[in-house]
Amino acid sequence: MKKIRFIMTMVILLWAGSTVSTYAQETAIRVINIPALKELVPLDPFKITQQQGQSFNPTLGVNVYFEDGTTLTGEQFIQKVQDPNYIPVPYVKKEDPNIVVAMLVRKASADEKEALEIMRKQAGAMEVQNLGDQADQHNPEFMKPIEFDPNTKYEEFTKGLRKIVKKPGDLQKMGSSFLNPTRVAFFDPEGKFVSWQPKDDAEAAKNNGLSKELNEYLYNTKEWVRGETFVDENNTIKAIKFRKSTMEERKNAGTVTGSAVNMDDAGSAMSSSAKLDLSFGDESLEKKLVGSKAPAINATDINGKEFNLANTKGKVVVLNFWFIECVPCKIEMPALNKLVDTYKGQDVEFIGIANNNKEALMKFLKTTEFKYRIIPNGLSIANTWNVGGFPTNIVIDKKGKVTFLEGGYVEDIEANLKAKIEEALKK
């Protein structure tokens, strides 16, 4: 059982849209001549979105092939994945790139072996991550916050859970993306319950959608670390107790950033080196994208109409990456709506790329006004753009070049976007 769990952890590590670690070199996709794969398209195994990765279970031994053309059983697949010389490559249909329909196991290149080795070392620490919820993210309850009793007792709540003590540095280096703080009971060093719920919208906006106290514990890694982690039988994190950091931990703090609010959507940050880039911050993303040609977007909006970014040449495009459960995303919507009204009839398109599905979005929009044109199931787009923090606002000029990117809640986002839109319209 432990071996299977380790292998599945490796698969999750490889296919989680580079949430935990990022393969930092464009992988050459080798097409292997197997009749069953002939009409399918191979994906880069290090750039798989969570939606793609969770749409197919190779351990069942169905539509899983070895590079010599033979089929593999679930057990044979597990054996191959344990071998550092081999790597699984997902295949999709051209018309449905988000659903993996087959798997090929082939020999790994030298660079791939290096990246896999680093990921194997990280896999041991992954068992404390929120894999239970992560694997069930299509369940409607997946992002639903838990309203804990403010009188929750540490000893009582953690009774029956499994305590895992890891080096905090191991967990911090992996970022916080797998952790949904609205579904975990947090405790301070004295065992007192720490609520994730902010007092009001203003506090939520300033603290990543969390209470000021919890935000301090989660993000001030120079002062605090996660001393004890408790998981259930599915390895889903249920409780965390913080403690003061040591001098050594303080020296190493701040080397990795991430968003604890969003557990679905941390994107990869590809670079030209053969090392792993563990930077998830919006600052590095801004440096990468601004001034560059915008990545492709070809999707269907919630009204069933196609949107292709390549067809917007001559127009200014404003993107907003968001999701329903993101409090800062909702707070900025009135300001974004004003922009839509301001530029009505002009060559400006406002596109909201949401991580939620169409049904959830239609329900949300019945009670909350958002005037952007909405694209559902936007996780794959967020990963393509390397967006790992929400909200993220982007402006693309008439020539298809990114001219502005700002991540997180910003009070003057309306003015900032307006200035860049005006600038882009004049060119």
Secondary structure in CASP SS format (residue, H / E / C, confidence):
PFRMAT SS
TARGET T0000
AUTHOR 0000-0000-0000
METHOD secondary structure of the structure
MODEL  1
M C 1.00
K H 1.00
K H 1.00
I H 1.00
R H 1.00
F H 1.00
I H 1.00
M H 1.00
T H 1.00
M H 1.00
V H 1.00
I H 1.00
L H 1.00
L H 1.00
W H 1.00
A C 1.00
G C 1.00
S C 1.00
T C 1.00
V C 1.00
S C 1.00
T C 1.00
Y E 1.00
A C 1.00
Q C 1.00
E C 1.00
T C 1.00
A C 1.00
I C 1.00
R C 1.00
V C 1.00
I C 1.00
N C 1.00
I C 1.00
P H 1.00
A H 1.00
L H 1.00
K C 1.00
E C 1.00
L E 1.00
V E 1.00
P E 1.00
L C 1.00
D C 1.00
P C 1.00
F C 1.00
K C 1.00
I C 1.00
T C 1.00
Q H 1.00
Q H 1.00
Q H 1.00
G H 1.00
Q C 1.00
S C 1.00
F C 1.00
N C 1.00
P H 1.00
T H 1.00
L H 1.00
G C 1.00
V C 1.00
N C 1.00
V E 1.00
Y E 1.00
F E 1.00
E C 1.00
D C 1.00
G C 1.00
T C 1.00
T E 1.00
L C 1.00
T C 1.00
G H 1.00
E H 1.00
Q H 1.00
F H 1.00
I H 1.00
Q H 1.00
K H 1.00
V H 1.00
Q H 1.00
D C 1.00
P C 1.00
N C 1.00
Y E 1.00
I E 1.00
P E 1.00
V E 1.00
P E 1.00
Y E 1.00
V E 1.00
K E 1.00
K C 1.00
E C 1.00
D E 1.00
P E 1.00
N E 1.00
I E 1.00
V E 1.00
V E 1.00
A E 1.00
M E 1.00
L E 1.00
V E 1.00
R E 1.00
K E 1.00
A C 1.00
S C 1.00
A H 1.00
D H 1.00
E H 1.00
K H 1.00
E H 1.00
A H 1.00
L H 1.00
E H 1.00
I H 1.00
M H 1.00
R H 1.00
K H 1.00
Q H 1.00
A H 1.00
G H 1.00
A H 1.00
M H 1.00
E C 1.00
V C 1.00
Q C 1.00
N C 1.00
L H 1.00
G H 1.00
D H 1.00
Q H 1.00
A H 1.00
D C 1.00
Q C 1.00
H C 1.00
N C 1.00
P C 1.00
E C 1.00
F C 1.00
M C 1.00
K C 1.00
P C 1.00
I C 1.00
E C 1.00
F C 1.00
D C 1.00
P C 1.00
N C 1.00
T C 1.00
K C 1.00
Y H 1.00
E H 1.00
E H 1.00
F H 1.00
T H 1.00
K C 1.00
G C 1.00
L C 1.00
R E 1.00
K E 1.00
I E 1.00
V C 1.00
K C 1.00
K C 1.00
P H 1.00
G H 1.00
D H 1.00
L H 1.00
Q H 1.00
K H 1.00
M C 1.00
G C 1.00
S C 1.00
S C 1.00
F C 1.00
L C 1.00
N C 1.00
P H 1.00
T H 1.00
R H 1.00
V C 1.00
A E 1.00
F E 1.00
F E 1.00
D C 1.00
P C 1.00
E C 1.00
G C 1.00
K C 1.00
F E 1.00
V E 1.00
S C 1.00
W C 1.00
Q C 1.00
P C 1.00
K C 1.00
D C 1.00
D H 1.00
A H 1.00
E H 1.00
A H 1.00
A H 1.00
K H 1.00
N C 1.00
N C 1.00
G C 1.00
L C 1.00
S C 1.00
K H 1.00
E H 1.00
L H 1.00
N H 1.00
E H 1.00
Y H 1.00
L H 1.00
Y H 1.00
N C 1.00
T C 1.00
K C 1.00
E C 1.00
W E 1.00
V E 1.00
R E 1.00
G E 1.00
E E 1.00
T E 1.00
F E 1.00
V E 1.00
D C 1.00
E C 1.00
N C 1.00
N C 1.00
T C 1.00
I E 1.00
K E 1.00
A E 1.00
I E 1.00
K E 1.00
F E 1.00
R E 1.00
K E 1.00
S C 1.00
T C 1.00
M H 1.00
E H 1.00
E H 1.00
R H 1.00
K H 1.00
N H 1.00
A C 1.00
G C 1.00
T C 1.00
V C 1.00
T C 1.00
G C 1.00
S C 1.00
A C 1.00
V C 1.00
N C 1.00
M C 1.00
D C 1.00
D C 1.00
A C 1.00
G C 1.00
S C 1.00
A C 1.00
M C 1.00
S C 1.00
S C 1.00
S C 1.00
A C 1.00
K C 1.00
L E 1.00
D C 1.00
L C 1.00
S C 1.00
F C 1.00
G C 1.00
D H 1.00
E H 1.00
S H 1.00
L H 1.00
E H 1.00
K H 1.00
K H 1.00
L H 1.00
V C 1.00
G C 1.00
S C 1.00
K E 1.00
A C 1.00
P C 1.00
A C 1.00
I C 1.00
N E 1.00
A E 1.00
T E 1.00
D C 1.00
I C 1.00
N C 1.00
G C 1.00
K C 1.00
E E 1.00
F E 1.00
N E 1.00
L H 1.00
A H 1.00
N H 1.00
T H 1.00
K C 1.00
G C 1.00
K C 1.00
V E 1.00
V E 1.00
V E 1.00
L E 1.00
N E 1.00
F E 1.00
W E 1.00
F C 1.00
I C 1.00
E C 1.00
C C 1.00
V H 1.00
P H 1.00
C H 1.00
K H 1.00
I H 1.00
E C 1.00
M H 1.00
P H 1.00
A H 1.00
L H 1.00
N H 1.00
K H 1.00
L H 1.00
V H 1.00
D H 1.00
T H 1.00
Y C 1.00
K C 1.00
G C 1.00
Q C 1.00
D C 1.00
V E 1.00
E E 1.00
F E 1.00
I E 1.00
G E 1.00
I E 1.00
A E 1.00
N C 1.00
N C 1.00
N C 1.00
K H 1.00
E H 1.00
A H 1.00
L H 1.00
M H 1.00
K H 1.00
F H 1.00
L H 1.00
K C 1.00
T C 1.00
T C 1.00
E C 1.00
F C 1.00
K C 1.00
Y C 1.00
R E 1.00
I E 1.00
I E 1.00
P C 1.00
N C 1.00
G C 1.00
L H 1.00
S H 1.00
I H 1.00
A H 1.00
N H 1.00
T H 1.00
W C 1.00
N C 1.00
V C 1.00
G C 1.00
G C 1.00
F C 1.00
P C 1.00
T E 1.00
N E 1.00
I E 1.00
V E 1.00
I E 1.00
D C 1.00
K C 1.00
K C 1.00
G C 1.00
K E 1.00
V E 1.00
T E 1.00
F E 1.00
L E 1.00
E E 1.00
G E 1.00
G C 1.00
Y C 1.00
V C 1.00
E C 1.00
D C 1.00
I H 1.00
E H 1.00
A H 1.00
N H 1.00
L H 1.00
K H 1.00
A H 1.00
K H 1.00
I H 1.00
E H 1.00
E H 1.00
A H 1.00
L H 1.00
K H 1.00
K C 1.00
END
